[in-house]
Amino acid sequence: MTDYGVLGNLLVIFTVSIAVVFLFHQFRLPSIAGFLVAGALIGPHGFHLVSDIGTVQILAEIGVVLLLFTIGIEFSLVQLATLRRLLFVSAPIQIGGMIAMVWVGALAAGLSWQKALFWGFLLSLSSTAIVLKALAASGESDSLHGRATIGILVFQDLAVVPMILLTPILAGPSDGGVAALVLTLGKSVLIVGLLVVAAWYVVPRLLQLIVRSRSRELFLLTVIVLCLGIAWLTSLGGLSLALGAFIAGLVISESEYSHQAMAEVLPFRDSLNSLFFVSIGILMDWRVLLQYPAIVSVLLLAILGVKFVTGAGAVLAVSMPPRAAVMVGIALAQVGEFAFILAQVGQENGLLTGPPYQVFLAVSVLSMIVTPFLMQWSPGLARRAEAVQRLRRWFPGRTTAHVLETEGRHLRVRDHVIIVGYGLNGRNLARVLGETEVPFVALDLDGDTVRREAQHGIPLYYGDATNPNVLRHVKIEDAKVLVVAISDPFMARRTVQVARGLNPHLHIVVRTRYLRELEELHQLGADDVVPEEFETSIEIFALVLRTYNMPQEFVMRKAEQVRREGYALLRRSELPELAHHLRGGTLSDVEVETYRIEEDSPAVGKTLEELSIRFRTGASIIAWTRGGVTESNPSKRTKLLAGDIIVVLGTRDQIRRATGLLLPTDATER
């Protein structure tokens, strides 16, 4: 008889998860915390509703693999290259600082230096899955602190490999010693290098062949095989499956099929990824909290505090602003999922056994549970980080991102534009301002971009616009316009607030992603807010009108009218009435009709002046097409011929009267 035990376990997991996460949602609590609590309830230390935990953990690991795969697709090697300062400076500082502080603390607690070092390994790792999901849910993956957090997490995943290899050596003498360790590391690097090079040439060609088959099922299976296959082959080199999946995603991200691959994998990722968080909760033994409440509480607070300090300090070391440092430190404050794998290796080698192992699990899971809450509160905590600016006299250049004061003092500009953020929007604006000879100064927090553009004479400076001193250096008191063109919503709000306080007469324009942020930005002092959602809707209807050969001037006029009236409504928070207003007022006051002049039309051979359509009907001929060439606002001397196409603008009655002058008599009667 077929055993359906796995199906029953999955049914229990998803049913309980739905109930708990729904309850959390009602109280506006993070769903990740709900999954962790659900796992604790159904696990062996809870109500023991799941019997086959091993199968659940395997499925959960596949979920993590798919998560890292999709992150790799979204990330791309170009973005990874921009994080080299974080990968090679901040990340080693964070890991090294955490290991050193834990090692000293563990020695003081009476542990041997080997066990103390192993505890440093365990607690230096953070949860890639939880942090990335929380960043994606809040739309902050591409923000300054989001990129910094991801860069450090990638380095941590790489650091797991030497930690696992060093663990048996810490437990006692091993065969081969240091030579064996170096050989194993070399083998890992070689395997991964060969795999990446091979995939780089093979994967695009393979996907090209699969796409030609026009089979969606075949494409999906190929993507999954590539993800799991590259992850498994990478694991043979000693790396984790999840890191291998991240490498697979990076490979596919460089192909033109990355967006479709992402769309196909997302449903599987979200379903299986929830299993990972449940499986972590299953590990939790709540009885440990009752047996060692003081130890667990002290350790939890100590871990959160020390990890926050090392994480924030690591990004401050590369001159990131305190606001970003606070948010990075909070995001990295928990213990990571790869620490459980490392803990199992330590348990096998006698470095972590008995009660210490259970205490480690309890503290780790609790740190994961509180992380989503801390990340929700981090923007408010980051606001208070501005107070750190007062300490600048003690360690300048470390606590705040700043423009070079020597250059700032020599700025001689007035009535200029300050551009915050030198991404695509900022670059386009700077180019137009340069061509029209409007003075401008730009700020950005990407040091490489600043150096590169400065070499070409662009007045771009490294600086954090949320810092009043930075804005003073770029002469905000004398500026006329401030344009905030960054993707970080918190930084945008803070910049508007600070800038408005420094210059009450400044005209502030802010780019934002969502309509829901518009009202708050206006309240903080923004004059104009450009929500990408609303602008996209205008671009869509403009493209549709152009498809129907509407004159460009008419399309632009309509877009401007909708934009003007639409923003007026948005500022009054009348979003639900916007669509009705456009249907009932703006777009229905005037109609546009296109007519073809037939051979028997009474207009054939007559000029527009002779027809006098404007004078006789009130309608206007706004465009005229002959032989595929369209002319807007045609001359009065234009003579109409059979086959010409004209575009008439007017009210319904005006257009009806104009029809009698353009169409044959029998056609108007019909």
N, C-alpha and C positions, 0 to 999 in steps of 0.2 A: 504493500500500500504506500502511496506517495506521501512523503512527509512535508506538510505545509507549515512547519514551525517557523521558518524565516518569514513567510508571508504574515503569519500571526503577529510576530514581533514587530514587523514594519507597521502593521495596522495599529498596534498599541502605541507605538512611538508617535506616529503622525496624528492619531486621535488625541492623545494627551497633549501633544505639542500645539495642536489647533486650539484646544481649550485654554491652555496656559498663555499662549501668545496673544489670543484674543482678549483675555483678561488684562494682560499687560498693556495692550493697545488702548483699552478703555481708560486706563490711568496714564496714558501717554508715556509708557515706559518702553525702553528699547527691546526689540524683538529678540536680539541675541541673548539678553539676560533671561528672557522667557524660555528659550530653548535650553539654556543651561539648567534652569530650575526644573524644567520638565524632565531632563535626564536624571537629575537627583531624585525626583519623585518615583520614577519607574525603575531605577537601578536596584542592584542587590542590597544596597544600604537604605533603600526607601521601601516602596511597596513590593519590590521584587516582581514586577510585571513582565520583565524581559528575561528570557532564559539564555538565548544564544547571543551573548555580548560580543563574541569574536567576530561573527558575521557583520554585526552592526558597525564595528570598528573598521572592518575592511571597506564597507560601503562609505563610511565617513571619510576614510583616507582618500578614496576616489573623489569624493566631493571637494576635498582640499586640493587635490591634483587639478581638477577642473577649474577651481577658483584661481589658482596660480597661473593656469594656462590662459584664462581670459584676461588676467591682469597683464600677462606678458604681451598679449595681442594689443591691448590698449596702450601699452607702455612704449614699445618700439626702441630700437637700439639708439636712435637719435636722442631720445629723451634720456636714456641711460647714460649716454656720453655727457649730457649736460649736468649730471649729478656726480661727476668725478670728484669734486671737492668733498662732497658728503661721503662718498664711498671710501675715499683714501685718507680723509682727515677726521671728519665728524664721527663716522662709524667706529673706527679703531679707538678713538678717544672714549666713546660711550661704552664699548665692550671692555676695553682695558681698565677704564675707571671703575666700572661696576665689579669686575673680577677683583681688582685691588682692594676696594672697600669691603667687599664680602669676605675676602681672604683675611684681612686684618680683624674683622669682627668675629669670624669663626675661630681664629687663633685665640682671641681673647675669651671665647666661650669654652676653650679647652679642647678643640678638635686638633687632630694632626694636620700638618701642612698639606698633605695630600688630599684629605677630605675637605679641608678648607678651600683649596683650589678648585676641587670638583663642585662644591657648592657655588663658587663664583661662576663657573661655567653654566650651571643650571639657571641661576638668577639673572644672568646677563642677557638671556634671550627673551624676546617679546613675541606676542601672538600676531603673526602675519594675517591669519584668517580674520580674526575679530577686528583688527584695526582697519584693514582694507575694506571690509564690509561696512564698517561705520563711516569711513571716509566717503565711500561711494554713495551711501544712503543720504549723506548730507551734502553731496555735490562738491566736496572739498578735495577730491583727489588731485586736481590740478592747481590747487592753491599753493602758496609758498610753503606753509607748514606741511601740507599734504605731500608735496614732492620731497621735502626733507625727510619726513617720516618713512616714505616708501624707500628712499635711498638707503637709510640705515637698516631697514628691515631686510632688504636684499643682501646687504653685507652680513647681517646676522645669520641668514640662511646659509650663506657660504661658509661662515665660521663654524657651523655645526660639524662639518666634516672633520677638521683637525681635532675638535673637541672629542668626538667619538673615538678617533684613533688614539688620542692621548690618554683616554680613560683607563684602558688596561695597563698602561705604563705606570700611571699613578697608583694602581692597585698593587703593583709589585713588579719585579723583573720579568721581562718578556723576551721571547726569542727574537734576536736580531737587534733589540734596543732601538736607538735613534736611527740606525741605518734602515731598519725595517719601516719605521715611520716615514722617513724621507722617500723611500721606494714606493710606499703605498700612496703618498700624496702625489708623487710624480706620475704614478699610473692613473690616478684620478684625473689630474689635469690633462694628461695625454688623451685619455678616452673621451673626455668632454670636448676637447679641442677638435679631435678627429670627427666626432659626432656632429658638432656644430658646422664644421666645414662641409661635411657630406650633406647634411640637411640643407645647407645654404644653396647648394647646387641642385639637389635632387627634389626637394619639396616643391619649389615653384613649377618645375617641369611636370611633376606628378599631378599637382592640382590643375594645371592647364589641360592635361589629358582628361582628367575626371570631369572638368567643367564642360568639355566638348560633348560629353555623353548626355548632357542636359537632364541628368537624373539627380534629384534632390536627395534621395535616399543614399545613393552612392557617394555623393559629396559629404553628407553627414557622417557616414561610416568611415570614410577616409580621414576626416578631421579627427574623429575620436581615436582611430588607430594611430595617427601621427602623434596625438597628445600622449596617450598611454604608452605607445611604443618608445618614443624618445625619452619619456620619464623613466621607463623600466631600464632602457639601455644606459641612461645616465646613472641610475642607482647601482649598476654593475661596477661603476668606477668609484663607488663609495659615497656618492652624493645622495641626497634625499630624493624621493619621488617628486615631491612638490617643487623642488628647485629644478629638477629635470623638466617638469611641466612648464615652469616659467621660461626656461630656455626654448622649449618648443613653441610657446606663444610668441617669443621674440622673433623666432625664425619666420613664422607665418605673418607676423605684423608687417614685414617688409614686402609682402606680396599684395596684389590688387584684390585678393580674395579674403582679406582679413575681416572685413565687415560682415560678409555672409557667414564666415566661420564662427564669428562671435555670436551672431543671431541664432545659429543652429545649436550651439552648445549651451546657451544661457538657461533654457528650461531644465536641462539635466544638472547644470551646476547649482542652481538655486535649490532644487529638491534634495540633492545629495549633500549639499553644503550644510543644510539644516541638520542632517544626521551627525555631522562632525561636532557641532555644538552640543547636541544631545549626548553624544558619546563621551564628551568631556564631563558633562554633568553626571553621567553614570558612574564615573570614577570616584566621585565625591562620597566620602564616608562621614556622615553627619555626626556619628558618635565621637569622632576625634574632637569636635568642637566642645563636647561635654566633658571629655577626658582632659583636654589640655586647652581650656579657654584662654588663659593668660598668654601661653606661649604662642598660640595661633594669632591672637589679636596683636601682640607686640611684633611678631614676625611680619604680619600683613602690613601694618603701618610702616615698619622699617623698610620693607621691600618697596612699597609705593613711594615712600619719601626718597630713598636712595636712588631708585631708578628715575624718578623725576629729576633729581639733581644732575645725574650723569647725562640723561637725555637732553635736558635744557642746556647744560654746560657744553655739550658736544657741538650744538649748533651755534651757540654764542661764540665758540672758538673760531668759526668761519664768518663772524661779523653779521649774523642774522639778528633781526630786532628782537627785543624781549618778548613782544607779543607772540611771535612765531615760536620762540624758544619755550614759552610756557605751554603752548598747545602741543608741540612735539614731545616735551617731557611728560605731559599727561597721557598722550597716545602710547608712549612706550613704557608706561609704569607697571604693566602687568607681566606675568610670567607666560612664556610662549608655549605653543603646542609641541614644538620640537624638543622642549625641555623634558616632556614626558618620555620621548624616545631615548634621550640621553640618560634620564633617570633609570630606565629599564636596563641600559648598559651598565650603569653604575651599580644597580642592584645585583646583576649577574657577577660583577667583579668584587662585591663585598664593600663598596664604598657607601651604599645607601640601603640600609636594611631595617626591618622592624618598625617601631614607632616613628623614627625620623622620616621614613618613606611616606607613611600615612599623613604625617604633619605637612610634608612637602606638597602632597596632592591636595590637601585641604586648603592650604594657603594659596596654592596656584589657582585652583578653581575659583576661590573667593575673589582673587585679584582679577580674574577674567569677568566675573559677574559684575563687579563694580566699574569696570572699564567703560562700558557704554554710557553709564550715568555720568562718569567723570568727563567723558568726551562731550556730552551734551552741555555740561556746565562750563567747559573750558573757555568758550568765548567770553563769558562774564569774568572768569578769573584772569583771562588775558588782558582785559581792560585795566585791571589793577597793576599789570606789569609795567605800565607807563611810568609808574612811580620809580622804577629802577633807573630811569633816565637821570634822576637826581644824583645817583651814585657815579655818574660818568666821570667825575673828576678823579675817582679812585682807579678805574680801569677803562679809560677811553678806548673806543674802537672795539671793545669786547661786549659791551652791554647794549650797543645801539648801532644799527646800520646808518651810515652818515655820508654825506657828500664830502669830498675833499675840501677842507676849509680854505686852503690856499686858492683853489679855483673859485670857491663860492664868494670870497671877498672881492674878486676882480670882476664879478658879473656886473655889467653895466646895461641893464635892460629896464624897460618901463612899458606899461600897457601890453605886456606879453602874455602868452599862453603857457601854462604849466601843464605838461602831459605826465600823468602818473601811470606807468606801465608801458613798456615798449614792445608789446606784442604786435599782432597783425593790425589791430585798430590804431594803436599808438604810432606805428610806423607809417601807415597810410596818412594819418592826420599830419604827422611831421613832414611828410613829403609835400603835401598840398600847401601847408603853411610856408615851407621853404620856397616853393614855386611862386607863391603870392607875396613873398617878402614880409610876412607877418612874423615878428620875433617870437621865439618859443624856447622853453627849456624843458627837458624831459628827465624823469627819474625812473630808475628800475633797480631791482635787487638781484639781477643776474650779472655778476661781475665780468664774465666773459663777453657778454653782449655789450656792456658798457665800454670795455677796453676796445673791442672791435669797431664799434661805431664812432668812438672818440677819435680813432685814427683817421676816420674819413671826415672829420670836422663837424660831426653832429654834436650839438650841445646836450649830451646825455650824461648824467651823473649817477653814481651809485648812492642810493638813499632810500630810506623808509619814510614815505609820505605821512605816516601816522605820527611821526616825531615832529613837534613844533620847530625844533632847531633846524631840521633839514629844510622845512618849508621857508623858514626865514632866510636860509642861505641862498635859496633860489628866488628871493625878493618877492615873497607872496604879498607883502603890503602894497607893492607897486604893480602887481599883476592885474590883468583884466579878466582873464578866463582861466578856470581850472577844469581840466578834463580828466576824469578818473576812468581809465580804460583797463582795469585789472579784473581777474576772474575770482578773486578772493572776496566773498561778500562781507565778511567781518572787517577786513582791511579797508574796503570801500566805504563802509559806514563810518568807521573811525576817522578816515581821511577827510570826509565831508564835514564831520563835526569839528575837527581841529581847524580845518581851513576856514570855516565860517567864523570861528572865534577869532582868528587872526586877521581876517579881512571881511568885515560885514558887507562891503560893496562888491565883493567878488562874484562873478557869474560862474556857477558851478554846474558842469555837465557830467553825468554819471552813466556809465554803462552797467547794466545788470542783466541777469539771465531771465529772471522770472517777474511776472506782474505783481506777485505778492510782496515784493520788496519795494515797490514803487512808493507807497504811501509813507513808509518809515523813512526813506531817503529824503523825501520832501520835508518831512517834519524835522530832520536833522539839519536842513539848510540847503539842499540841492535845488537849483532852479529848474533844470531840465534833466529828466531821467529817461534813458533809452532802453526799454526792456526788449531783449532779443526776441521774445515770444511775439510781441505785438508787431515789431518790424518785419519778422518773418511772414506774418499773416498779410501784411501790406504787399510784400514782394510777391507772394503767391497770387493775389488777385491781379496785380500788375502784369504778371506773366500770362495769366489767363486772358486778359484784355488784349495783350499784344498778339496772342495766338489768333484772335478774331480780327487782326489787322486794324485795330484801333490806332489812331494817330498817336505818336509818341507824346506830343504836347498835351493831348487830352488825358492820356494815362498818367502823366506826371502831375497834371493839375488835380485829377481825382485822388491820386495817392497823397498829395499834400493836403487836400481837403479832409480826407479821412484821418490823416495823421493829426491835423490840427484839432479837429472836433473830437477825435478819439482820445487824444491826450487830455483834453479838457474834461472829458467824462472820467477818465482814469484818475485824474487828480481829485475828483470828488468822490472817488471810491464807488462809482456806479457801474462796476464791471458787468453785472447781470443785464443791465439795460443797453449795453453797447451794441450788441447785435441787432436788437429791435430798433434802436435809433438809426443805424445805418440802413436797415431795410425800409423803415417807415419814413425817413427824412432825407438824409444826405444823398442816397443813390436813387431814390424814386422821384425826386423833384425834376430831374432831367433824364431823358431817354436818348438813346443813340440807335439809329437805324442805318443799315447799309442797303443801297439800291444799285441795281445794274440798269444802265440805260439801254433799252431794247431799240430795235430798228424802227418800230412804230411809235416810239415815245414822242410826245409833243415837245420834249426838250432837245431833241436831236438837231444839231446845227445852230443852236442858240448859245449865246454867251451867258455867263452867270449874271452879268449886269442886265441883260435883256430879260432874264427870268425874274429878277428882283425877288427872290425867294424870301430874303430877310425882311424886305419892306412889306410884302404881300401876306406873309404867313407868320412871321416872328421867329421861324426856325433858321438855323445857320448851317451852311455847308462848311464843315471843318476839315475835310480831306477829300482828295481826288486821286484816283488810281487809273493809270493807262499803261498797258504793256508791262505790268508788273512793277512799275515805278510809282511810288506814292508821294504826293506833295501835300503838306499841311497848309491850311489857309490859302487856297488857290486864288489866283488873281481874278478880278472881275471880268477881265478880257478872255478868260479861259472858255473856249468853245467846246461844248459837250458833243461827243460822237458815240455812235452805237458801240457797245462793249465797255464803255467807261463805267467805273464804280465810284460812287460818291457816298460820303458819310455825312448824315444829317443829324444835328443836335438840336433838341428842343423839348418842350412838354409834349404830352400825348396829343393834345388838340393841335398844336403847331405842326407836329409831324404829319398828322392826318391831313391837314390842309395842304402841306407841301407835297404830299403824295399825289394830289390831283394835278400838280404841275409837272410831275416827273414820269408817271406811269401812263400807259395808254388808257383811254376812257373805259374800255371793256374790262380792263384789269381792276380799275378802281371800283367799278360797279360790283364786281365779284367780291 
